[in-house]
Structures are given as C-alpha cells and as structure tokens.
Amino acid sequence: MKLPNATAAVVAQGKIRDYLLNAAHPDNGGKSAFFISLGFDRDDRDTLAKAFKELAQNAEVSASLDSTHGRKYILDGRLRSPSGRSPVVRTIWIVDRGDDIPRLVTAYPYEE
C-alpha cells in the first residue's frame, strides 16, 4: 500500500529547520547529525523536503494506525542524499482528521 495522496504530501520547512536539522532541539536525539552527515543543510531545507516527498511517493506503507489526531502511516525507504548515499530511514506521516493531505511528523535512521 502507498501513502494516500503522496503527491500532495507536506513537509513543513519548520519541521526541517527547527527539528530535524537542529542539534539544539531537546527531542532531536541525533537526527540532525545523521541528516547533516548525508550532506543536508539547514540553509537549504528544500533538498531534504524533496527527498522526503520522493520517499513518500515511492515507499510502501509498512504500518498504519489511528491516533487522536488522525491516521498515522509508517514508511521505511531509501532517502536520496547530496552525499550520494541512500540510507534507509523511517518516516512517520499523519493525515489529520478531516483532511486528506499527509504531512511529515518525523524521520530517523532505520536498520532493516
């Protein structure tokens, strides 16, 4: 199964700048070091956003579950990076209740 409406998936710039590429964020847990090591840059958030959107369109949903905010989807797939490496990452997307557009919640390295 593919992520519903994956072509319209949203990756908020703040999610990248303030969380995934922000080593000072208290919940970052090393995510910024991982993504920066792949060549992603806080000043060029579009490159990481495009990579996540590509993953959302190509990866299969490995699990989905209902939450109080909507339906969450877990996708594991290869993330194309500026360094040329394509590690497997786990991404979590949500389609909020009353909406039909998925948005990125988080992403992190994933061991197969």
Contacts in CASP RR format, 6 or more apart in sequence:
PFRMAT RR
TARGET T0000
AUTHOR 0000-0000-0000
METHOD contacts of the structure
MODEL  1
MKLPNATAAVVAQGKIRDYLLNAAHPDNGGKSAFFISLGFDRDDRDTLAK
AFKELAQNAEVSASLDSTHGRKYILDGRLRSPSGRSPVVRTIWIVDRGDD
IPRLVTAYPYEE
1 60 0 8 1.000
1 61 0 8 1.000
1 64 0 8 1.000
2 57 0 8 1.000
2 59 0 8 1.000
2 60 0 8 1.000
2 61 0 8 1.000
3 9 0 8 1.000
3 56 0 8 1.000
3 57 0 8 1.000
3 59 0 8 1.000
3 61 0 8 1.000
3 73 0 8 1.000
3 75 0 8 1.000
3 93 0 8 1.000
3 102 0 8 1.000
4 73 0 8 1.000
4 95 0 8 1.000
4 100 0 8 1.000
4 102 0 8 1.000
5 95 0 8 1.000
5 100 0 8 1.000
5 101 0 8 1.000
5 102 0 8 1.000
6 53 0 8 1.000
6 56 0 8 1.000
6 57 0 8 1.000
6 102 0 8 1.000
7 57 0 8 1.000
8 101 0 8 1.000
8 102 0 8 1.000
9 52 0 8 1.000
9 53 0 8 1.000
9 56 0 8 1.000
9 57 0 8 1.000
9 93 0 8 1.000
9 101 0 8 1.000
9 102 0 8 1.000
9 103 0 8 1.000
9 104 0 8 1.000
10 101 0 8 1.000
10 102 0 8 1.000
10 103 0 8 1.000
10 104 0 8 1.000
11 48 0 8 1.000
11 49 0 8 1.000
11 52 0 8 1.000
11 53 0 8 1.000
11 103 0 8 1.000
11 104 0 8 1.000
12 103 0 8 1.000
12 104 0 8 1.000
13 45 0 8 1.000
13 49 0 8 1.000
14 45 0 8 1.000
15 104 0 8 1.000
16 42 0 8 1.000
16 45 0 8 1.000
16 48 0 8 1.000
16 49 0 8 1.000
17 42 0 8 1.000
17 45 0 8 1.000
18 25 0 8 1.000
19 25 0 8 1.000
19 27 0 8 1.000
19 28 0 8 1.000
19 31 0 8 1.000
19 106 0 8 1.000
20 28 0 8 1.000
20 31 0 8 1.000
20 32 0 8 1.000
20 35 0 8 1.000
20 48 0 8 1.000
20 106 0 8 1.000
20 107 0 8 1.000
21 32 0 8 1.000
21 35 0 8 1.000
21 36 0 8 1.000
21 40 0 8 1.000
21 41 0 8 1.000
21 42 0 8 1.000
21 45 0 8 1.000
21 48 0 8 1.000
22 28 0 8 1.000
22 32 0 8 1.000
22 42 0 8 1.000
23 30 0 8 1.000
23 32 0 8 1.000
23 33 0 8 1.000
25 32 0 8 1.000
31 106 0 8 1.000
31 107 0 8 1.000
31 108 0 8 1.000
34 108 0 8 1.000
34 109 0 8 1.000
35 48 0 8 1.000
36 42 0 8 1.000
37 83 0 8 1.000
38 79 0 8 1.000
38 81 0 8 1.000
38 82 0 8 1.000
38 83 0 8 1.000
38 85 0 8 1.000
38 87 0 8 1.000
39 81 0 8 1.000
39 82 0 8 1.000
39 83 0 8 1.000
40 47 0 8 1.000
40 48 0 8 1.000
40 51 0 8 1.000
40 81 0 8 1.000
40 82 0 8 1.000
41 47 0 8 1.000
41 82 0 8 1.000
47 82 0 8 1.000
51 79 0 8 1.000
51 80 0 8 1.000
51 81 0 8 1.000
52 79 0 8 1.000
52 91 0 8 1.000
52 104 0 8 1.000
52 107 0 8 1.000
54 80 0 8 1.000
55 75 0 8 1.000
55 77 0 8 1.000
55 78 0 8 1.000
55 79 0 8 1.000
55 89 0 8 1.000
55 91 0 8 1.000
56 75 0 8 1.000
56 91 0 8 1.000
56 93 0 8 1.000
56 102 0 8 1.000
56 104 0 8 1.000
58 77 0 8 1.000
59 75 0 8 1.000
59 76 0 8 1.000
59 77 0 8 1.000
59 91 0 8 1.000
60 75 0 8 1.000
61 73 0 8 1.000
61 74 0 8 1.000
61 75 0 8 1.000
62 74 0 8 1.000
62 75 0 8 1.000
62 76 0 8 1.000
63 73 0 8 1.000
63 74 0 8 1.000
64 71 0 8 1.000
64 72 0 8 1.000
64 73 0 8 1.000
64 74 0 8 1.000
65 71 0 8 1.000
65 72 0 8 1.000
66 72 0 8 1.000
67 94 0 8 1.000
69 94 0 8 1.000
69 96 0 8 1.000
69 97 0 8 1.000
70 94 0 8 1.000
70 95 0 8 1.000
70 96 0 8 1.000
70 97 0 8 1.000
71 94 0 8 1.000
71 95 0 8 1.000
72 92 0 8 1.000
72 93 0 8 1.000
72 94 0 8 1.000
72 105 0 8 1.000
73 92 0 8 1.000
73 93 0 8 1.000
73 94 0 8 1.000
73 95 0 8 1.000
73 102 0 8 1.000
74 90 0 8 1.000
74 91 0 8 1.000
74 92 0 8 1.000
75 90 0 8 1.000
75 91 0 8 1.000
75 92 0 8 1.000
75 93 0 8 1.000
76 88 0 8 1.000
76 89 0 8 1.000
76 90 0 8 1.000
76 91 0 8 1.000
76 110 0 8 1.000
76 112 0 8 1.000
77 88 0 8 1.000
77 89 0 8 1.000
77 90 0 8 1.000
77 91 0 8 1.000
77 110 0 8 1.000
78 86 0 8 1.000
78 87 0 8 1.000
78 88 0 8 1.000
78 89 0 8 1.000
79 86 0 8 1.000
79 87 0 8 1.000
79 88 0 8 1.000
79 89 0 8 1.000
79 107 0 8 1.000
80 86 0 8 1.000
81 87 0 8 1.000
87 109 0 8 1.000
88 109 0 8 1.000
88 110 0 8 1.000
88 111 0 8 1.000
88 112 0 8 1.000
89 107 0 8 1.000
89 108 0 8 1.000
89 109 0 8 1.000
89 110 0 8 1.000
90 107 0 8 1.000
90 108 0 8 1.000
90 109 0 8 1.000
90 110 0 8 1.000
91 104 0 8 1.000
91 106 0 8 1.000
91 107 0 8 1.000
92 104 0 8 1.000
92 105 0 8 1.000
92 106 0 8 1.000
92 107 0 8 1.000
93 102 0 8 1.000
93 103 0 8 1.000
93 104 0 8 1.000
93 105 0 8 1.000
94 102 0 8 1.000
94 103 0 8 1.000
94 105 0 8 1.000
95 101 0 8 1.000
95 102 0 8 1.000
95 103 0 8 1.000
96 103 0 8 1.000
END
